[in-house]
């Protein structure tokens, strides 16, 4: 890189911007080439001479790494990095940096957008009014669908990182009893800490905020669902793989639990044969918790700052 402009390749651009995001901070760091979603072969061709590669969901595997002889840096447009072969990067001397914390406010906001829409039956009532049902009503209101209060209910937070903490504070502001389960016991948690079994058994609303790894994959399964209250609702804005989708669909269709609010699935985009697509009492959004414009602009700024720190010899948010 010495004596020439840094060659930066940014892929998955369309997953970060729909034309509304300013990427100029990256242009100040070197010669940037932007691509949208590429095939594996297309990615190798695009990145083969890159010094720095920026990705969102593109797979950075050993084959790609071995094909990119100049590559010294991989940055993510995300907090998660399960699409990157960290061992191969370490072996090749490639620094990997992610962006923690950029979406905390947006994701915790979306948790309650889902929850309040679900318990308030907002979609059903909104559609009913649009059909003209209110104009034909005999009284000032009508109530074919029952709604629920969240005040006083138990809100379980599974995982207590930045988003889990923010979500807990919002639940507390709504007057809910907050309980927390986390692998690492925090010193400053103001809420009751419970076991994994207890959080499933006690929660009226269970919100997932842990990373996806071998220990957390499928934590919502037939056995853990069997511990839950029948009126319980599961909320997942973390990673789809935390849930056994077949078991959840079975529980929803049988009435074993009351509902599920999901922004993530195991396979994205949603598969045509996804077991949840026709399940009862499920509200699904297409992985949009992180997409407010302010959030995505903050993300790009953090990606640029990560790369600038690497160039300066002081990498931050370093994973490898």
C-alpha positions in Angstrom: 0.0 0.0 0.0 3.0 2.3 0.6 3.5 4.9 -2.2 0.1 4.3 -3.9 -3.6 5.0 -3.2 -5.3 2.4 -1.1 -7.6 0.2 -3.2 -10.9 -0.2 -1.4 -13.6 -2.5 -2.7 -17.1 -2.1 -1.2 -19.7 -4.8 -2.0 -23.3 -5.4 -0.9 -23.8 -1.6 -1.4 -27.5 -2.0 -2.2 -28.0 -3.6 1.2 -26.8 -0.5 2.9 -28.2 2.3 0.7 -31.1 2.8 -1.6 -29.4 6.0 -2.8 -29.9 7.9 0.4 -26.5 7.4 2.1 -23.4 9.5 1.8 -20.3 7.3 1.3 -17.8 10.2 0.8 -16.0 9.4 4.1 -14.7 6.3 2.4 -13.6 8.1 -0.7 -11.3 10.3 1.5 -9.4 7.1 2.5 -8.4 5.8 -0.9 -9.7 4.7 -4.3 -13.1 3.1 -3.7 -15.0 0.9 -6.1 -18.6 0.1 -5.2 -20.5 -3.1 -6.1 -23.9 -4.5 -5.3 -24.4 -8.1 -4.4 -22.0 -10.4 -6.3 -21.7 -14.1 -7.0 -18.7 -15.9 -5.4 -16.8 -15.7 -8.6 -17.8 -12.1 -9.2 -16.6 -11.2 -5.7 -13.2 -12.8 -6.3 -12.8 -10.9 -9.6 -13.8 -7.6 -7.9 -11.6 -8.0 -4.9 -8.5 -9.7 -6.4 -6.4 -6.5 -6.3 -8.0 -4.9 -3.2 -6.1 -3.8 -0.2 -9.3 -3.4 1.8 -12.6 -5.2 1.4 -15.9 -4.0 2.9 -18.8 -6.4 3.1 -22.2 -6.8 4.6 -23.4 -10.4 4.0 -21.0 -11.5 1.3 -19.0 -14.6 2.2 -15.3 -14.0 2.9 -14.0 -17.6 2.7 -10.6 -19.2 2.3 -10.9 -19.4 -1.5 -11.5 -15.6 -1.7 -8.7 -14.8 0.7 -6.2 -16.9 -1.2 -7.2 -15.2 -4.4 -6.6 -11.7 -3.0 -2.9 -11.4 -2.5 -2.9 -7.7 -1.5 -5.8 -7.9 0.9 -4.9 -6.7 4.4 -8.2 -5.5 5.8 -11.8 -6.7 5.9 -14.5 -4.5 7.4 -18.1 -5.3 7.9 -21.2 -3.1 7.4 -22.6 -5.0 10.4 -22.1 -6.1 13.9 -22.3 -9.8 13.0 -19.4 -11.5 11.2 -20.4 -15.1 10.9 -20.0 -14.7 7.1 -16.2 -14.3 7.5 -13.7 -17.1 7.9 -11.8 -15.6 10.8 -9.2 -18.4 11.0 -8.3 -18.0 7.3 -8.0 -14.2 7.8 -5.8 -14.6 10.8 -3.6 -17.1 8.9 -3.2 -14.6 6.1 -2.5 -11.7 8.4 -5.7 -9.9 7.5 -7.3 -7.5 10.1 -11.1 -7.9 10.5 -13.2 -5.1 12.1 -16.9 -4.9 12.7 -19.3 -2.2 13.9 -20.8 -2.8 17.3 -23.5 -0.5 18.7 -24.5 1.4 15.6 -28.1 0.0 15.6 -28.9 -0.1 19.3 -31.6 2.6 19.2 -33.2 1.4 15.9 -33.4 -2.3 16.9 -34.7 -1.7 20.4 -37.3 0.7 18.8 -38.3 -2.1 16.4 -38.8 -4.6 19.2 -41.6 -2.4 20.5 -42.9 -1.5 17.1 -43.5 -5.3 16.6 -44.8 -5.9 20.1 -47.2 -3.0 20.2 -48.5 -3.7 16.7 -49.1 -7.3 17.7 -50.8 -6.9 21.0 -52.8 -3.9 19.8 -53.9 -5.8 16.6 -53.0 -2.7 14.7 -52.8 -4.3 11.3 -56.3 -5.9 11.6 -57.9 -2.7 12.9 -56.1 -0.5 10.3 -57.2 -2.8 7.5 -60.7 -2.9 8.8 -61.0 0.9 8.8 -59.5 1.1 5.3 -62.3 -1.4 4.2 -64.9 1.0 5.5 -66.0 -1.0 8.5 -65.9 2.0 10.8 -68.2 4.0 8.6 -70.7 1.2 8.8 -70.3 0.7 12.6 -73.4 1.2 14.8 -71.3 2.5 17.7 -68.3 4.8 18.2 -66.0 1.7 18.3 -66.1 -2.0 17.6 -63.9 -4.8 19.0 -63.8 -8.0 17.0 -60.2 -8.5 17.9 -59.1 -8.4 21.5 -56.0 -6.3 22.5 -53.7 -6.6 25.5 -52.0 -4.3 28.0 -48.3 -4.7 28.5 -48.1 -2.8 31.7 -47.2 -5.0 34.7 -46.3 -8.0 32.4 -42.9 -9.8 32.7 -40.5 -8.9 29.9 -37.6 -11.3 29.5 -34.4 -10.1 27.9 -32.2 -13.0 26.6 -28.8 -11.5 26.2 -27.7 -8.2 27.8 -25.4 -6.4 25.3 -26.1 -2.9 24.0 -29.4 -3.7 22.4 -30.6 -5.9 25.3 -29.9 -3.1 27.7 -31.7 -0.5 25.6 -34.7 -2.8 25.2 -34.8 -3.5 28.9 -34.9 0.2 29.7 -37.9 0.7 27.3 -39.7 -2.2 28.8 -39.2 -0.7 32.3 -40.5 2.7 31.0 -43.7 0.9 30.0 -44.1 -0.4 33.6 -43.1 -3.9 32.9 -41.2 -6.2 35.2 -37.8 -6.9 33.5 -35.9 -10.1 33.9 -32.6 -11.0 32.2 -30.6 -14.0 31.2 -27.1 -13.6 30.0 -24.1 -15.9 29.7 -21.7 -13.4 31.3 -23.0 -12.0 34.6 -23.0 -8.2 34.4 -21.9 -6.2 37.4 -24.2 -3.3 36.8 -27.5 -5.0 35.8 -30.4 -3.3 37.6 -32.7 -6.2 36.8 -33.3 -9.7 38.2 -30.9 -12.2 36.6 -32.5 -15.6 36.0 -31.5 -19.0 34.5 -32.4 -19.9 30.9 -35.1 -22.2 32.2 -36.6 -19.4 34.3 -36.6 -16.8 31.6 -38.7 -19.1 29.4 -41.0 -20.1 32.2 -41.6 -16.6 33.6 -41.7 -14.3 30.6 -45.0 -13.0 29.1 -42.8 -11.4 26.4 -39.4 -12.9 25.6 -37.0 -10.8 23.5 -33.9 -12.4 22.1 -30.7 -10.3 22.0 -27.8 -12.8 22.0 -25.3 -13.6 19.2 -25.7 -16.7 17.1 -23.1 -19.3 17.9 -22.9 -23.0 18.6 -24.2 -22.5 22.1 -27.2 -20.3 21.2 -28.3 -22.0 17.9 -31.8 -23.3 18.4 -32.3 -22.0 22.0 -36.0 -21.7 21.2 -36.9 -25.3 20.6 -39.6 -27.8 21.5 -38.2 -28.2 25.0 -37.8 -24.6 25.8 -41.2 -23.7 24.4 -42.7 -26.3 26.6 -41.6 -24.3 29.6 -43.4 -21.1 28.4 -46.8 -19.7 29.4 -49.6 -20.3 26.8 -50.1 -16.5 26.5 -46.4 -15.8 26.0 -45.0 -14.0 22.9 -41.5 -14.5 21.5 -39.7 -11.5 19.8 -36.6 -12.0 17.7 -34.7 -9.1 16.2 -31.3 -10.8 16.7 -30.5 -13.8 14.4 -33.0 -16.3 12.9 -30.9 -19.3 13.8 -31.7 -18.8 17.5 -35.1 -20.4 16.8 -36.0 -23.9 15.6 -38.6 -22.6 13.1 -40.4 -26.0 12.8 -40.9 -26.2 16.6 -42.1 -22.6 16.7 -44.6 -23.1 13.9 -45.9 -26.2 15.6 -46.3 -24.3 18.9 -48.1 -21.3 17.2 -50.4 -23.5 15.2 -51.4 -25.6 18.2 -51.9 -22.6 20.5 -49.0 -23.7 22.8 -47.9 -20.1 22.9 -49.7 -17.0 21.9 -47.6 -15.5 19.2 -44.2 -14.5 17.7 -42.9 -11.2 16.3 -39.9 -11.8 14.1 -37.6 -9.6 12.1 -35.1 -12.3 11.2 -35.3 -15.9 9.9 -32.8 -18.8 9.6 -32.7 -18.3 5.8 -32.9 -14.9 4.3 -34.7 -14.0 2.0 -37.5 -16.2 3.3 -37.6 -19.6 1.7 -40.8 -20.6 -0.1 -41.1 -23.5 2.2 -40.4 -21.6 5.4 -42.6 -23.3 8.1 -43.6 -19.9 9.6 -45.0 -18.4 6.4 -48.5 -19.8 7.1 -48.2 -20.2 10.9 -50.9 -18.7 13.1 -50.3 -15.6 15.2 -47.0 -14.6 13.7 -45.9 -11.1 12.6 -42.8 -11.1 10.4 -40.8 -8.1 9.0 -38.0 -8.6 6.5 -34.9 -7.9 8.6 -35.6 -4.1 8.7 -34.9 -3.2 12.4 -31.6 -1.6 11.5 -32.7 0.3 8.4 -33.6 3.9 9.5 -31.6 6.3 7.4 -29.9 7.8 10.4 -28.8 4.3 11.5 -27.3 3.4 8.2 -25.5 6.7 7.9 -24.0 6.1 11.3 -23.0 2.7 10.2 -21.1 4.0 7.1 -19.4 6.6 9.3 -18.2 3.9 11.7 -17.0 1.7 8.8 -14.9 4.6 7.5 -13.6 5.4 11.0 -12.6 1.7 11.4 -10.7 1.8 8.2 -9.0 5.1 9.0 -7.8 3.7 12.3 -6.4 0.7 10.6 -4.5 2.9 8.1 -3.2 4.9 11.0 -1.9 1.7 12.6 -4.3 1.6 15.5 -7.2 -0.7 14.5 -10.4 -0.4 16.6 -13.3 -2.8 16.9 -10.9 -5.5 15.9 -12.0 -9.1 15.7 -8.9 -10.5 14.1 
